């Protein structure tokens, strides 16, 4: 076990730089440790397991390390905050750095800690594509990481999420990077509702990020399933897309191939668009579950 972890660490040495201190150190079976992932957030570790038990050798090894370490059980039904395993407790939010951008992390915020590391490459590509004068719409935005990436390139952003606490968190991420939230837009509510509203207003965006949950139900009881309805969502978003604009569509739904995902998207779009795919970051060595399609 110790040898497998050390080997995994060595493979990722090139990712840790003065500009990036958050990454996945161990990625399950991809590193010879099935059902276990270990992520580092500015040297504070979060180990996640798909079972309700942490193997004793792993637990003991972690407790012998000087790093702060928390344990999260990947249970979609319980969704509890991580529990403290060893090292100094972290009771307040703290900052990580990714490609030179600061993001706020919290181990007390519930099931998710504030950022999804598997989107690191996509955030970098969004920043590369954006420039001053362009507008980005970030739907299902969570804590607004894509919005911050675009704003760092000088773009004006609109950040959309159902949760006011997450929108407030997104505004703090802007402030952590010396960006002024008042120069951008933050919208609380259902994505489909806002897309229809924007289309009716004739409001368009040069770029749109669509990264919805795999399953959801709105306040009227309408169900959204990625495998059935993502194409409809993309078609709705395309009505707000400026000429020559692009959309990033992402899903971590495992029971669909990248090709099936692309076909669903293109089959629903009212106008012809080209599609390209992006890979997951190199520290994600297990199953490439995240599918990312860029539509233009």
C-alpha positions as CSV (number, residue, x, y, z in Angstrom):
1,X,0.0,0.0,0.0
2,X,2.8,2.4,1.0
3,X,4.6,1.6,-2.3
4,X,1.5,2.2,-4.4
5,X,0.9,5.6,-2.7
6,X,4.5,6.7,-3.2
7,X,4.4,5.6,-6.8
8,X,1.2,7.7,-7.4
9,X,2.8,10.7,-5.7
10,X,5.9,10.5,-8.0
11,X,3.7,10.4,-11.1
12,X,2.2,13.7,-10.2
13,X,5.2,15.7,-9.1
14,X,5.1,17.8,-12.3
15,X,1.5,19.0,-11.5
16,X,2.4,20.7,-8.2
17,X,3.8,24.1,-9.0
18,X,3.8,27.5,-7.3
19,X,0.7,28.2,-9.3
20,X,-1.2,24.9,-8.6
21,X,-1.3,23.2,-5.2
22,X,-4.6,21.2,-5.5
23,X,-4.7,17.8,-7.3
24,X,-5.7,14.2,-7.0
25,X,-2.8,12.3,-5.4
26,X,-4.3,8.8,-5.7
27,X,-7.0,7.8,-8.1
28,X,-8.4,4.4,-7.1
29,X,-7.7,1.5,-9.4
30,X,-5.7,3.7,-11.7
31,X,-3.0,3.8,-9.0
32,X,-3.5,0.3,-7.7
33,X,-5.8,1.2,-4.8
34,X,-9.4,0.4,-5.8
35,X,-12.2,2.3,-4.1
36,X,-9.8,5.0,-2.7
37,X,-9.0,8.5,-3.8
38,X,-6.8,11.0,-2.1
39,X,-6.8,14.7,-3.0
40,X,-4.6,17.4,-1.7
41,X,-5.9,20.9,-1.2
42,X,-2.9,23.1,-0.4
43,X,-1.3,20.2,1.6
44,X,-4.6,19.5,3.4
45,X,-5.6,16.0,2.4
46,X,-9.1,14.5,1.7
47,X,-9.4,10.8,1.3
48,X,-12.6,9.4,-0.2
49,X,-13.9,5.9,-0.2
50,X,-16.8,4.1,-1.8
51,X,-17.2,1.9,1.3
52,X,-18.1,2.8,4.9
53,X,-14.8,1.5,6.1
54,X,-11.3,2.8,5.7
55,X,-8.7,-0.1,5.6
56,X,-6.6,-0.1,8.7
57,X,-3.2,0.1,6.9
58,X,-4.4,3.1,5.0
59,X,-5.9,4.7,8.2
60,X,-2.6,4.1,10.1
61,X,-0.5,5.4,7.2
62,X,-2.5,8.6,7.0
63,X,-2.3,9.2,10.8
64,X,1.5,8.9,10.6
65,X,1.6,11.8,8.1
66,X,2.1,15.4,9.2
67,X,-0.6,16.6,6.9
68,X,-4.1,17.5,7.9
69,X,-6.4,14.7,6.7
70,X,-10.1,14.3,6.4
71,X,-12.2,11.3,5.3
72,X,-15.3,11.4,3.1
73,X,-17.5,8.4,2.4
74,X,-18.9,8.6,-1.1
75,X,-22.5,7.9,-0.2
76,X,-25.1,9.6,-2.4
77,X,-27.8,9.1,0.2
78,X,-26.1,10.4,3.4
79,X,-23.8,13.1,1.8
80,X,-22.2,14.1,5.1
81,X,-19.2,16.4,5.7
82,X,-15.8,14.8,5.9
83,X,-14.6,13.6,9.3
84,X,-11.2,14.5,10.8
85,X,-8.6,11.7,10.7
86,X,-5.3,13.3,11.7
87,X,-3.1,16.4,11.7
88,X,-4.3,19.9,12.7
89,X,-8.0,20.4,12.3
90,X,-9.2,22.8,9.7
91,X,-12.3,24.6,11.0
92,X,-12.3,27.6,8.7
93,X,-12.4,28.0,4.9
94,X,-9.0,28.3,3.3
95,X,-7.6,29.1,-0.2
96,X,-6.1,26.8,-2.8
97,X,-4.3,27.9,-6.0
98,X,-5.0,26.4,-9.5
99,X,-3.2,27.8,-12.5
100,X,-2.6,31.0,-10.5
101,X,-6.2,31.4,-9.5
102,X,-7.4,31.4,-5.9
103,X,-10.4,29.3,-4.8
104,X,-12.0,29.0,-1.4
105,X,-12.3,25.5,0.1
106,X,-14.2,24.3,3.1
107,X,-14.1,20.9,4.8
108,X,-17.2,21.9,6.8
109,X,-19.5,22.8,3.9
110,X,-21.1,19.4,3.5
111,X,-20.6,16.8,0.8
112,X,-18.7,19.0,-1.6
113,X,-15.7,21.1,-0.7
114,X,-16.0,24.0,-3.1
115,X,-14.3,22.8,-6.3
116,X,-14.2,19.8,-8.6
117,X,-10.6,19.0,-9.5
118,X,-11.5,16.9,-12.5
119,X,-12.5,20.2,-14.3
120,X,-9.1,21.8,-13.9
121,X,-8.1,21.4,-17.6
122,X,-11.5,22.7,-18.7
123,X,-11.2,25.8,-16.5
124,X,-7.8,26.5,-18.0
125,X,-9.3,26.2,-21.5
126,X,-12.2,28.5,-20.7
127,X,-9.7,31.1,-19.5
128,X,-7.6,30.6,-22.7
129,X,-10.7,31.1,-24.9
130,X,-12.1,34.2,-23.2
131,X,-10.9,37.8,-23.6
132,X,-12.0,41.3,-22.7
133,X,-15.3,42.2,-24.3
134,X,-16.7,38.6,-24.4
135,X,-19.5,37.3,-22.2
136,X,-19.8,34.0,-20.5
137,X,-22.9,32.3,-18.9
138,X,-22.0,29.7,-16.3
139,X,-25.1,27.6,-15.4
140,X,-25.3,25.1,-12.5
141,X,-22.4,27.2,-11.4
142,X,-21.8,25.9,-7.8
143,X,-19.1,28.2,-6.4
144,X,-18.4,29.9,-9.7
145,X,-15.0,28.5,-10.6
146,X,-15.7,28.7,-14.4
147,X,-16.9,32.2,-14.0
148,X,-13.7,33.2,-12.1
149,X,-11.6,31.6,-14.8
150,X,-13.3,33.6,-17.5
151,X,-13.3,36.8,-15.5
152,X,-9.5,36.5,-15.0
153,X,-9.2,36.7,-18.8
154,X,-11.2,39.9,-18.8
155,X,-14.6,38.5,-19.8
156,X,-17.9,39.6,-18.2
157,X,-19.7,36.7,-16.6
158,X,-23.1,35.7,-15.5
159,X,-23.2,33.1,-12.7
160,X,-26.4,31.0,-12.3
161,X,-27.3,28.6,-9.5
162,X,-30.2,27.6,-7.4
163,X,-28.4,28.2,-4.2
164,X,-27.8,31.6,-2.7
165,X,-25.1,30.4,-0.4
166,X,-23.2,29.0,-3.4
167,X,-23.7,32.3,-5.2
168,X,-22.3,34.1,-2.2
169,X,-19.3,31.7,-2.2
170,X,-18.8,32.5,-5.9
171,X,-18.7,36.2,-5.1
172,X,-16.0,35.5,-2.5
173,X,-14.0,33.6,-5.1
174,X,-14.1,36.7,-7.2
175,X,-12.9,38.8,-4.3
176,X,-10.1,36.3,-3.5
177,X,-8.7,37.2,-7.0
178,X,-9.2,40.9,-6.7
179,X,-12.1,40.8,-9.1
180,X,-15.1,43.0,-8.5
181,X,-18.4,41.0,-8.2
182,X,-20.3,44.1,-9.0
183,X,-18.9,44.1,-12.5
184,X,-20.6,40.7,-13.1
185,X,-24.0,39.2,-12.8
186,X,-25.2,36.6,-10.4
187,X,-28.7,34.9,-10.9
188,X,-30.5,32.7,-8.4
189,X,-32.9,30.1,-9.8
190,X,-33.6,27.3,-12.2
191,X,-31.4,27.2,-15.3
192,X,-34.2,26.3,-17.8
193,X,-36.2,29.2,-16.5
194,X,-33.3,31.7,-16.9
195,X,-32.4,30.4,-20.3
196,X,-35.9,31.0,-21.6
197,X,-35.9,34.4,-20.0
198,X,-32.6,35.3,-21.6
199,X,-33.8,34.1,-25.0
200,X,-37.0,36.1,-24.7
201,X,-35.0,39.2,-23.8
202,X,-32.7,38.7,-26.7
203,X,-29.7,38.4,-24.4
204,X,-26.8,36.4,-25.8
205,X,-23.5,35.1,-24.6
206,X,-20.2,34.3,-26.4
207,X,-19.7,31.2,-24.2
208,X,-22.0,29.0,-22.1
209,X,-21.0,26.3,-19.6
210,X,-23.5,23.5,-19.0
211,X,-22.6,21.1,-16.2
212,X,-25.9,19.9,-14.7
213,X,-26.4,17.3,-12.0
214,X,-27.0,13.8,-13.4
215,X,-30.5,13.8,-11.9
216,X,-32.7,16.6,-10.6
217,X,-36.3,17.6,-10.0
218,X,-37.5,21.2,-10.2
219,X,-40.1,22.8,-7.9
220,X,-42.9,21.7,-10.2
221,X,-41.8,18.1,-10.1
222,X,-40.3,18.0,-13.6
223,X,-37.5,15.5,-13.7
224,X,-34.2,16.1,-15.5
225,X,-32.0,13.1,-16.4
226,X,-28.7,13.6,-18.2
227,X,-29.1,10.5,-20.4
228,X,-32.5,11.7,-21.7
229,X,-32.6,15.5,-21.4
230,X,-29.2,17.0,-21.8
231,X,-29.8,17.5,-25.5
232,X,-32.9,19.5,-24.8
233,X,-31.0,21.7,-22.3
234,X,-28.2,22.3,-24.9
235,X,-30.8,23.3,-27.5
236,X,-32.4,25.7,-25.1
237,X,-29.0,27.2,-24.3
238,X,-28.2,27.6,-27.9
239,X,-31.0,30.1,-28.3
240,X,-28.8,32.4,-26.1
241,X,-25.6,31.8,-27.9
242,X,-24.1,34.6,-30.0
243,X,-22.9,33.9,-33.5
244,X,-19.6,32.1,-33.5
245,X,-20.1,31.4,-29.8
246,X,-19.3,28.1,-28.1
247,X,-20.7,25.9,-25.4
248,X,-19.0,23.5,-23.0
249,X,-21.2,20.6,-22.1
250,X,-20.1,18.2,-19.3
251,X,-21.4,15.2,-17.5
252,X,-20.0,12.6,-15.1
253,X,-22.7,10.1,-16.0
254,X,-20.9,6.8,-16.4
255,X,-23.5,4.8,-18.3
256,X,-23.0,6.8,-21.5
257,X,-20.0,6.9,-23.8
258,X,-18.5,10.1,-25.1
259,X,-19.8,9.3,-28.6
260,X,-23.4,8.7,-27.2
261,X,-23.2,12.0,-25.3
262,X,-22.1,13.9,-28.4
263,X,-24.8,12.3,-30.5
264,X,-27.5,13.3,-28.0
265,X,-26.3,16.9,-28.0
266,X,-26.1,17.3,-31.8
267,X,-29.4,15.5,-32.4
268,X,-31.3,18.2,-30.5
269,X,-29.5,21.3,-31.6
270,X,-31.5,23.5,-34.0
271,X,-28.4,24.5,-36.0
272,X,-25.3,22.7,-37.2
273,X,-22.4,22.8,-34.7
274,X,-19.0,21.1,-34.6
275,X,-18.0,19.0,-31.6
276,X,-14.7,18.4,-30.0
277,X,-13.8,16.4,-26.8
278,X,-11.4,17.2,-24.0
279,X,-9.6,14.7,-21.8
280,X,-9.5,14.6,-18.0
281,X,-6.5,16.0,-16.2
282,X,-3.5,13.7,-16.0
283,X,-3.8,13.0,-12.3
284,X,-7.1,11.3,-13.0
285,X,-5.8,7.8,-14.0
286,X,-8.8,5.6,-13.2
287,X,-12.0,5.4,-15.3
288,X,-12.3,8.6,-17.5
289,X,-15.9,9.2,-16.3
290,X,-16.0,12.9,-17.1
291,X,-17.2,13.7,-20.6
292,X,-16.6,17.2,-21.9
293,X,-17.9,18.3,-25.3
294,X,-17.1,21.7,-26.8
295,X,-19.7,22.8,-29.3
296,X,-19.2,25.6,-31.7
